[in-house]
Amino acid sequence: MNVFRTVSCLLVFIVSVSVQAAEEVAFPLKAQKILFLGDSITNAGGYIDQLEAQLRVQGLDPMPEILNLGLSSETCCGLSEPDHPFPRPNVQERLERALETIKPDVVVACYGMNDGIYYPFSEERFQKYQAGVQELIEKVHRAGAKVVVMTPPPFDSLPVKEKTRPAGAEEYAYYAPFVNYDEVLTRYGKWIMQDLKGAEQVIDLHTPLTSYTKQQRKSDPAFTMAPDGVHCNAIGHEMIADAILNDWGVQSREPLSKELLDLVRQKNRVLHDAYLSHVGHKRPGGKPGLPVEEAEAKAKELNAKIDSLVFKLRNPETTQQRSNNGTRYQIHYPASLSEDALKLYVDYYLWIPEDAKTIHGVIVHQHGCGVGASEGGRTAADDLHWQALAKKWNCALMGSCYEPRDGVNCRSWCDPRNGSGQQFLKALTNFSISTKHEEIANAPWCLWGHSGGGFWASLMQTKHPERIVAVWFRSGTAFGYWSKGDIEKPELLTGIYRVPMMGNPGAKEKDHERFKSAWNGLKAMQAAYQEAGADFFEFAADPNSGHDCGGSRYLSIPFFDFWLEHRLPQETGGKLRSAKAALADWQNEMQSKMEEYRKTAAVSDTTPPPVPANVQVKSNDDQTVTLTWTAEADLESGIKGFVITRDGEVVATLPEKTTARFSRPLFQGQSYHDTPEAPVPAMTWTDGQGNLKSKYAVQTVNSVDLRSEPTVAK
């Protein structure tokens, strides 16, 4: 679980915020060898293990050799508190030997926790600390390496408050620190960040760790990342790694497996102990490490295991599970630090109807920006209503989840030129193999995009117009941004004007301070494309909604239904048919529906839904009986729920209570992002009073309260 995930605002709206593309990685990632120096926090090595594992799984190539030579009790200034059991070792004593032995390109140093010797602030001690840091920088530069200096992490007095001493005490020590010792570290860190000279890079650890602790204590007053006040726990080490990765231009945080972290930790510890002994130091005690040659051989064995595991992680297999009347496939791609590749991890989900022999197209439901939107994308392929559309045309239904983490630069994925377009195509190819439907790799697409997903769809259209059946822009497009020069303008191939398009913002966005750019961008795009001769570009605002998806599905599904009928190739692998040839049919079949939607945010439905299927009943050990079934959604109105009867009497309705947060109530719920609420409900019900002799039946109810005929359980 990533500790940096906090509850985010539901909206991180791409067309209301101008975000620059991520900068390229910082100089340490281009090094051959990176040497870490520091006190016991660095000696523990947790943040270094996290850092290395992230870089490996994200495919950094070439991967720098990383070596940890942290030493417990060490300072960079040579000071010790009077009551320390031995003079604290000074990194200056061993630094030149370490540099000569390791020959690093980059040295990362983190000192300060011990340099204030746990006393109140003293200008004299501060000057010695400053001189020690500057001396370290000079020695590293003389060795031909670059240096990164990190601020000391915070001291947390809360968990050791009974051991702390107030101002004016005669003596202090690591076991009896000054109660406000963190004020000393704050000043040391401020100097590093604002006034330090000579370092190629400085990294602030103190501020993010302090801020996170304060935030957590709002709900848990006893929260700490340093149980003894000094040494970070796993959360603290992960946050230190996060701060370093941020400053090194690494955006993604891949969920790391215990297996990978354990292997990296073993390898780093073997090398740490061996080289620490080989270089030598003045700290008494401690078990010597292996001879360097033996340690390197052991590390080589561990690296082979690490490389094998990373290869599997970077070349994932597709998993699958049943989803109603079909199979949902999933594939996870780690982020990639390679040039022009997607810098975030992503999961793709693809649902295929169980009876589909040939897949004729892929319906893409693309989420918008922000943690909530990304999480919402996880259930898009399980949506019963959209599955009904896919099944009708023997199409696959595809959703995605781009890294759901606070602070992610949305432009990293919603501009497909930053790698998401390439990764999308790769996913289709992989799905075509794993599903044994080779036609998926080249099948045409319907693109539905909300907010940042509309931004993505508008740019995908400029790159692949020949593959797109139709596009639905729900409150988002990149058009206004390339028109203003905020992003690079794409080449506008003439084929883009042959693709049917629908602009669909919420009416409440029109004059909204934040979201009016969605309305204005789509209006401007429609005008420009129509002037350029677009075959079809309509505009249908949802009268009842803002930036949420409202009742958009009640027109978007009929919209795609129409264009799939009129544009899918008449033979597999053929070209899409002309949209212009279908305009008369649109007027006859769809114009009135669109006009109704503009007024009511829905389209009328007078037909009952399909009957449930596969209704089965079984007896349980606890004397209850359980019903299960499957159901195909009403294409016009979806599924509101189910009515269950026993011997002709209604005994249950599912769900027991229906809510309509954004539009009509649905069995699966409806998120802000037009996807089912997680967890997706199962079609099952347990009767605590029935038995197998009873006659059970299930009816489907659509969102306008029309019921299907009952299906009797077998």
KEBAMI-501050 format. One record per residue (C-alpha): x, z, y; residue in one letter. Coordinates in steps of 0.2 Angstrom, whole numbers, padded with zeros to 4 digits, always signed. Example, Ala and Ser with C-alpha at 12.3 -4.5 7.8 and 13.67 -1.06 7.14 Angstrom:
2
+0062+0039-0022A/+0068+0036-0005S/
This chain:
714
+0000+0000+0000M/+0007-0005+0017N/+0008+0010+0028V/+0008+0000+0044F/-0010-0006+0041R/-0021+0004+0053T/-0039+0001+0058V/-0039-0014+0069S/-0052-0021+0081C/-0064-0032+0072L/-0059-0047+0083L/-0042-0054+0086V/-0049-0070+0093F/-0036-0084+0094I/-0044-0095+0107V/-0045-0080+0119S/-0026-0076+0118V/-0011-0086+0121S/+0002-0082+0108V/+0019-0090+0107Q/+0025-0096+0090A/+0037-0084+0081A/+0055-0086+0086E/+0068-0090+0073E/+0076-0076+0063V/+0090-0066+0072A/+0108-0067+0069F/+0110-0053+0056P/+0100-0064+0043L/+0113-0078+0045K/+0127-0066+0040A/+0136-0067+0024Q/+0139-0048+0023K/+0129-0034+0032I/+0136-0016+0032L/+0125-0001+0035F/+0133+0015+0042L/+0124+0031+0046G/+0121+0049+0041D/+0110+0056+0027S/+0095+0045+0032I/+0105+0030+0029T/+0114+0037+0014N/+0097+0039+0006A/+0095+0021+0008G/+0076+0019+0006G/+0074+0008+0022Y/+0089-0003+0016I/+0081-0005-0001D/+0064-0010+0008Q/+0073-0022+0019L/+0083-0031+0006E/+0068-0032-0006A/+0057-0040+0008Q/+0071-0053+0012L/+0073-0058-0006R/+0055-0060-0010V/+0052-0070+0006Q/+0066-0082+0000G/+0080-0079+0013L/+0093-0092+0008D/+0107-0089+0009P/+0104-0071+0006M/+0117-0059+0014P/+0126-0047+0004E/+0120-0030+0010I/+0130-0014+0008L/+0125+0004+0012N/+0139+0016+0016L/+0129+0030+0024G/+0136+0047+0022L/+0127+0063+0023S/+0131+0075+0037S/+0141+0062+0047E/+0142+0060+0065T/+0149+0047+0077C/+0156+0060+0089C/+0165+0072+0078G/+0155+0088+0083L/+0149+0101+0072S/+0138+0116+0074E/+0148+0133+0073P/+0139+0138+0057D/+0140+0122+0047H/+0148+0125+0030P/+0161+0112+0034F/+0167+0101+0049P/+0155+0087+0049R/+0163+0070+0045P/+0166+0058+0059N/+0163+0040+0055V/+0178+0035+0066Q/+0189+0042+0053E/+0184+0030+0040R/+0177+0015+0050L/+0192+0004+0051E/+0196+0006+0032R/+0177+0002+0028A/+0178-0014+0040L/+0195-0019+0031E/+0188-0017+0014T/+0170-0024+0016I/+0174-0037+0030K/+0156-0038+0036P/+0149-0051+0048D/+0137-0038+0055V/+0137-0019+0055V/+0121-0009+0058V/+0124+0009+0064A/+0112+0023+0065C/+0119+0039+0072Y/+0112+0053+0083G/+0102+0065+0072M/+0118+0076+0068N/+0127+0072+0085D/+0117+0084+0095G/+0121+0097+0082I/+0103+0103+0083Y/+0106+0112+0100Y/+0097+0110+0116P/+0103+0095+0127F/+0120+0096+0134S/+0128+0084+0146E/+0145+0087+0137E/+0138+0083+0120R/+0129+0068+0126F/+0145+0061+0133Q/+0154+0063+0117K/+0139+0054+0108Y/+0140+0040+0120Q/+0159+0039+0118A/+0157+0039+0099G/+0144+0025+0099V/+0155+0014+0111Q/+0171+0017+0100E/+0161+0012+0085L/+0156-0004+0094I/+0174-0008+0100E/+0181-0005+0082K/+0168-0017+0074V/+0172-0030+0087H/+0190-0029+0084R/+0186-0032+0066A/+0177-0049+0071G/+0160-0043+0067A/+0144-0041+0077K/+0135-0024+0079V/+0117-0018+0079V/+0114+0000+0085V/+0098+0009+0081M/+0091+0024+0089T/+0090+0040+0079P/+0073+0043+0071P/+0063+0057+0078P/+0066+0076+0073F/+0049+0083+0068D/+0048+0102+0072S/+0030+0104+0065L/+0035+0106+0046P/+0049+0118+0050V/+0042+0127+0065K/+0045+0144+0056E/+0064+0140+0055K/+0066+0133+0073T/+0073+0143+0087R/+0068+0143+0105P/+0078+0139+0121A/+0091+0152+0125G/+0095+0157+0107A/+0113+0161+0104E/+0116+0148+0090E/+0107+0134+0082Y/+0111+0124+0066A/+0103+0111+0054Y/+0094+0125+0045Y/+0089+0134+0062A/+0086+0119+0074P/+0081+0120+0093F/+0062+0119+0093V/+0062+0104+0105N/+0077+0096+0097Y/+0068+0079+0097D/+0069+0079+0116E/+0088+0077+0114V/+0086+0063+0102L/+0073+0055+0114T/+0087+0055+0128R/+0100+0048+0116Y/+0088+0034+0111G/+0083+0030+0128K/+0101+0028+0133W/+0104+0016+0118I/+0089+0005+0123M/+0092+0004+0141Q/+0111+0007+0145D/+0121+0004+0130L/+0135-0009+0133K/+0142-0021+0120G/+0131-0021+0106A/+0124-0038+0101E/+0107-0029+0097Q/+0098-0013+0099V/+0083-0007+0089I/+0071+0007+0093D/+0067+0018+0078L/+0062+0033+0088H/+0047+0026+0097T/+0037+0018+0083P/+0040+0032+0071L/+0034+0045+0085T/+0019+0034+0089S/+0014+0033+0071Y/+0015+0051+0068T/+0005+0055+0084K/-0009+0043+0078Q/-0010+0050+0061Q/-0011+0068+0067R/-0027+0064+0076K/-0035+0064+0059S/-0023+0075+0049D/-0015+0088+0060P/-0002+0092+0047A/+0004+0074+0045F/+0023+0072+0044T/+0036+0058+0039M/+0050+0071+0038A/+0045+0086+0028P/+0061+0095+0032D/+0061+0089+0050G/+0075+0078+0048V/+0075+0067+0032H/+0062+0053+0032C/+0050+0052+0017N/+0045+0035+0009A/+0033+0031+0023I/+0047+0034+0036G/+0059+0023+0027H/+0046+0009+0026E/+0043+0011+0045M/+0062+0010+0048I/+0063-0006+0038A/+0048-0012+0047D/+0056-0010+0064A/+0072-0019+0059I/+0062-0033+0051L/+0052-0035+0067N/+0068-0036+0078D/+0075-0048+0066W/+0061-0060+0067G/+0053-0057+0050V/+0034-0057+0052Q/+0028-0054+0034S/+0027-0038+0024R/+0025-0043+0006E/+0017-0029-0005P/+0033-0024-0015L/+0031-0020-0033S/+0039-0004-0040K/+0049-0014-0052E/+0058-0024-0039L/+0061-0009-0028L/+0068+0001-0042D/+0080-0013-0047L/+0086-0016-0029V/+0088+0003-0027R/+0099+0004-0043Q/+0110-0010-0037K/+0112-0003-0020N/+0116+0015-0026R/+0129+0009-0038V/+0138-0001-0025L/+0136+0013-0012H/+0144+0026-0023D/+0158+0015-0028A/+0163+0009-0011Y/+0160+0026-0003L/+0173+0033-0015S/+0184+0018-0013H/+0185+0019+0006V/+0186+0038+0006G/+0179+0051+0018H/+0181+0069+0023K/+0164+0076+0017R/+0168+0089+0003P/+0158+0088-0013G/+0149+0074-0020G/+0151+0065-0037K/+0163+0050-0036P/+0156+0033-0039G/+0162+0020-0052L/+0178+0010-0049P/+0173-0005-0038V/+0177-0018-0051E/+0165-0009-0063E/+0152-0006-0050A/+0152-0025-0045E/+0150-0030-0063A/+0135-0018-0065K/+0128-0024-0048A/+0129-0042-0055K/+0119-0038-0070E/+0106-0030-0059L/+0106-0045-0047N/+0102-0056-0061A/+0087-0046-0066K/+0082-0045-0047I/+0084-0064-0046D/+0073-0067-0061S/+0059-0056-0054L/+0060-0064-0037V/+0059-0081-0045F/+0043-0076-0054K/+0036-0069-0038L/+0040-0084-0028R/+0033-0096-0041N/+0016-0087-0045P/+0004-0090-0059E/-0014-0093-0055T/-0026-0079-0061T/-0045-0081-0065Q/-0061-0072-0067Q/-0079-0076-0069R/-0090-0077-0053S/-0108-0080-0056N/-0110-0097-0064N/-0092-0102-0063G/-0074-0097-0062T/-0065-0091-0047R/-0046-0094-0047Y/-0033-0085-0036Q/-0015-0088-0032I/-0004-0078-0021H/+0011-0085-0011Y/+0024-0074-0003P/+0030-0078+0015A/+0045-0089+0017S/+0059-0088+0029L/+0064-0106+0026S/+0063-0117+0041E/+0045-0125+0044D/+0038-0114+0030A/+0023-0102+0032L/+0030-0085+0038K/+0016-0075+0031L/+0010-0072+0014Y/-0007-0079+0009V/-0020-0078-0005D/-0031-0093-0010Y/-0047-0092-0020Y/-0055-0107-0028L/-0072-0107-0036W/-0077-0120-0048I/-0095-0122-0056P/-0094-0120-0075E/-0102-0137-0079D/-0092-0147-0067A/-0083-0161-0077K/-0075-0169-0062T/-0073-0161-0045I/-0078-0173-0031H/-0073-0162-0016G/-0067-0146-0009V/-0077-0135+0003I/-0065-0125+0013V/-0072-0109+0021H/-0058-0104+0033Q/-0058-0087+0041H/-0052-0082+0059G/-0039-0071+0066C/-0036-0053+0063G/-0036-0040+0049V/-0055-0040+0047G/-0056-0059+0047A/-0042-0060+0034S/-0050-0047+0023E/-0067-0056+0024G/-0059-0072+0018G/-0056-0063+0001R/-0074-0065-0004T/-0078-0082+0003A/-0077-0091-0014A/-0089-0078-0021D/-0103-0082-0009D/-0118-0087-0019L/-0126-0098-0005H/-0110-0108-0003W/-0108-0109-0021Q/-0125-0117-0023A/-0119-0131-0011L/-0103-0133-0021A/-0112-0134-0037K/-0124-0147-0031K/-0110-0159-0027W/-0098-0154-0041N/-0086-0147-0028C/-0075-0133-0028A/-0077-0119-0015L/-0061-0112-0007M/-0057-0097+0003G/-0041-0089+0009S/-0034-0072+0015C/-0019-0074+0027Y/-0009-0058+0028E/-0021-0045+0034P/-0009-0034+0044R/-0010-0027+0062D/+0002-0036+0073G/+0003-0053+0064V/+0005-0068+0075N/-0011-0077+0071C/-0003-0093+0078R/+0009-0092+0063S/-0005-0098+0052W/-0019-0105+0062C/-0008-0119+0068D/-0005-0128+0052P/+0011-0136+0058R/+0018-0119+0056N/+0017-0120+0037G/-0001-0116+0033S/-0005-0134+0031G/+0009-0137+0019Q/+0005-0121+0009Q/-0014-0127+0008F/-0009-0143+0000L/+0003-0134-0012K/-0012-0123-0017A/-0023-0138-0020L/-0009-0145-0031T/-0007-0129-0041N/-0025-0126-0043F/-0027-0144-0049S/-0015-0140-0063I/-0021-0122-0068S/-0039-0127-0068T/-0036-0144-0077K/-0045-0153-0064H/-0031-0165-0058E/-0043-0173-0046E/-0042-0157-0035I/-0025-0162-0028A/-0032-0177-0019N/-0051-0173-0017A/-0059-0174+0000P/-0063-0159+0010W/-0077-0151+0020C/-0069-0140+0033L/-0078-0125+0040W/-0068-0114+0052G/-0073-0098+0062H/-0063-0094+0077S/-0045-0096+0072G/-0051-0105+0057G/-0059-0118+0069G/-0042-0119+0078F/-0034-0123+0061W/-0048-0136+0056A/-0046-0145+0072S/-0027-0148+0069L/-0029-0152+0051M/-0042-0165+0056Q/-0028-0173+0067T/-0016-0174+0052K/-0028-0179+0037H/-0044-0187+0044P/-0045-0199+0029E/-0048-0184+0018R/-0061-0175+0028I/-0080-0177+0024V/-0085-0167+0039A/-0080-0152+0050V/-0090-0137+0056W/-0082-0128+0071F/-0089-0111+0072R/-0083-0104+0089S/-0065-0111+0088G/-0055-0126+0091T/-0037-0130+0097A/-0042-0144+0108F/-0042-0134+0124G/-0025-0127+0120Y/-0016-0144+0117W/-0026-0151+0132S/-0018-0137+0143K/-0001-0139+0135G/-0001-0121+0128D/+0003-0129+0111I/+0011-0146+0106E/-0002-0160+0107K/-0005-0168+0091P/-0005-0186+0088E/-0023-0191+0089L/-0025-0204+0075L/-0040-0216+0077T/-0047-0209+0061G/-0051-0192+0068I/-0066-0200+0077Y/-0073-0206+0061R/-0076-0188+0055V/-0093-0180+0058P/-0091-0164+0068M/-0102-0150+0074M/-0098-0138+0088G/-0107-0121+0084N/-0103-0107+0096P/-0114-0092+0099G/-0125-0094+0115A/-0119-0077+0120K/-0101-0084+0121E/-0106-0096+0135K/-0103-0084+0150D/-0093-0070+0140H/-0077-0065+0149E/-0067-0066+0133R/-0076-0078+0122F/-0082-0092+0134K/-0066-0102+0130S/-0074-0105+0113A/-0089-0113+0121W/-0079-0122+0134N/-0066-0128+0122G/-0080-0136+0110L/-0089-0143+0124K/-0073-0151+0131A/-0069-0157+0114M/-0086-0165+0111Q/-0085-0174+0128A/-0067-0181+0125A/-0071-0186+0107Y/-0087-0195+0112Q/-0078-0204+0126E/-0065-0210+0113A/-0079-0217+0102G/-0083-0203+0090A/-0095-0208+0077D/-0104-0191+0076F/-0100-0175+0086F/-0115-0164+0089E/-0116-0147+0098F/-0128-0134+0091A/-0126-0116+0098A/-0133-0101+0089D/-0146-0094+0101P/-0145-0076+0094N/-0126-0073+0092S/-0110-0071+0101G/-0093-0073+0092H/-0100-0067+0075D/-0106-0081+0063C/-0124-0076+0065G/-0136-0088+0056G/-0123-0102+0056S/-0125-0105+0037R/-0143-0110+0039Y/-0137-0126+0047L/-0119-0128+0042S/-0124-0129+0023I/-0138-0142+0026P/-0125-0151+0038F/-0112-0152+0024F/-0126-0156+0011D/-0130-0171+0021F/-0113-0178+0024W/-0108-0175+0006L/-0122-0186+0001E/-0118-0199+0013H/-0099-0199+0013R/-0092-0194-0004L/-0084-0209-0012P/-0095-0218-0025Q/-0081-0217-0038E/-0067-0204-0040T/-0052-0208-0030G/-0061-0220-0018G/-0062-0219+0001K/-0075-0209+0010L/-0090-0219+0016R/-0093-0223+0034S/-0102-0209+0045A/-0109-0222+0057K/-0119-0230+0042A/-0128-0214+0040A/-0134-0210+0058L/-0151-0217+0056A/-0153-0205+0041D/-0147-0191+0051W/-0161-0194+0064Q/-0174-0195+0050N/-0168-0180+0040E/-0158-0169+0050M/-0162-0170+0069Q/-0177-0159+0068S/-0168-0146+0058K/-0154-0146+0071M/-0167-0144+0085E/-0176-0130+0076E/-0159-0121+0073Y/-0155-0122+0092R/-0171-0113+0095K/-0172-0100+0081T/-0154-0099+0073A/-0162-0104+0056A/-0171-0118+0047V/-0188-0117+0039S/-0189-0116+0021D/-0206-0117+0011T/-0199-0119-0007T/-0195-0104-0019P/-0178-0101-0025P/-0172-0106-0043P/-0176-0094-0057V/-0163-0082-0063P/-0153-0087-0079A/-0145-0078-0094N/-0156-0063-0092V/-0150-0051-0105Q/-0154-0033-0110V/-0143-0021-0120K/-0145-0003-0126S/-0131+0010-0120N/-0125+0025-0129D/-0133+0037-0116D/-0150+0030-0121Q/-0152+0019-0106T/-0153+0000-0106V/-0144-0012-0094T/-0150-0029-0088L/-0138-0043-0083T/-0141-0060-0076W/-0135-0074-0066T/-0143-0084-0052A/-0141-0099-0042E/-0145-0097-0023A/-0158-0106-0014D/-0149-0120-0005L/-0160-0118+0011E/-0161-0099+0012S/-0149-0090+0000G/-0153-0075-0010I/-0160-0059-0002K/-0162-0050-0018G/-0170-0048-0035F/-0186-0040-0042V/-0186-0032-0059I/-0201-0029-0069T/-0204-0019-0085R/-0219-0023-0095D/-0226-0032-0080G/-0223-0017-0068E/-0210-0018-0054V/-0197-0005-0057V/-0183-0010-0046A/-0178-0021-0031T/-0160-0025-0028L/-0154-0020-0016P/-0164-0005-0013E/-0162-0007+0005K/-0159-0023+0014T/-0150-0025+0031T/-0147-0039+0042A/-0132-0036+0053R/-0130-0054+0060F/-0145-0064+0053S/-0157-0063+0038R/-0153-0050+0025P/-0144-0056+0009L/-0141-0049-0008F/-0122-0050-0005Q/-0123-0044+0013G/-0115-0054+0027Q/-0100-0050+0036S/-0095-0054+0054Y/-0085-0069+0046H/-0100-0076+0036D/-0093-0070+0020T/-0100-0057+0007P/-0097-0039+0011E/-0084-0031-0001A/-0086-0026-0015P/-0097-0040-0020V/-0112-0033-0029P/-0115-0037-0047A/-0131-0044-0055M/-0135-0029-0066T/-0147-0015-0066W/-0148+0000-0078T/-0165+0008-0083D/-0164+0026-0087G/-0182+0027-0093Q/-0184+0011-0103G/-0179+0005-0121N/-0177-0012-0130L/-0195-0013-0134K/-0200-0015-0116S/-0202-0032-0109K/-0190-0035-0094Y/-0190-0049-0082A/-0180-0054-0066V/-0186-0064-0051Q/-0175-0070-0037T/-0181-0068-0019V/-0174-0079-0005N/-0170-0074+0013S/-0188-0079+0019V/-0196-0068+0005D/-0201-0082-0007L/-0200-0077-0025R/-0195-0088-0040S/-0205-0087-0056E/-0199-0073-0067P/-0186-0075-0081T/-0189-0064-0096V/-0174-0055-0104A/-0169-0060-0121K/
